[in-house]
Amino acid sequence: MDDVRVHTSTLIADLRLPLAGSLKERRKELYGLVERLRHEGFAVAQVGPPDLHQRVFLAIAEVSGQPSRLAERLDEAERILFASEFEVCFLQRSENTWSDTSLR
């Protein structure tokens, strides 16, 4: 049996919407951003406190059998973030690889 490898990459984003005066305003913009990311095939989750008026923390994930594809995909996620109404305060990437050799 061939070696099976699963490559994952996660982008953690700290985003700010300075003009949001309420949770409702922030949620409206956030909904649009999350939908754009999901439309491009990313898994997205809000990971920070849900009750901040102007700030949101997102985890954006990608899975691939080819590690070279992951960097390209997260570059695309970053382009979407920077094109949004949110100010990007901080981004952090992490990559992991799982292999079936650990099961043998």
Steps between C-alpha positions, in 0.01 A plus 500: 500500500622850416570748772195721559569858600249764597618860510304764687552870526328744732489877486405681820379855434444782747271745321362838599202695367568848644171659391273228637282650769319180588522124485235507227720714273803281562302179443368629166852562368629178654226295335600631157868430562439146626274427202771616255757278670265199503408560137871458421501166686655599832384373836439802724420536870475794733734412784510807721250666729171546311394819680767749390349786295799580282717191508481141381737204501471245221664165431518416130607147403602313188576130450695353209694197386756738347687728742598745224132583444444609860708817481319609183163441661583694816634782283154509343334510843723792597404687181133456593565629853691806380227578244230496770372789711703366793840631602744209527679538834684168515538181295667175599543190285567148617549182301478137603550167327346169598632173360366146522851382590418597857240220502732223388 
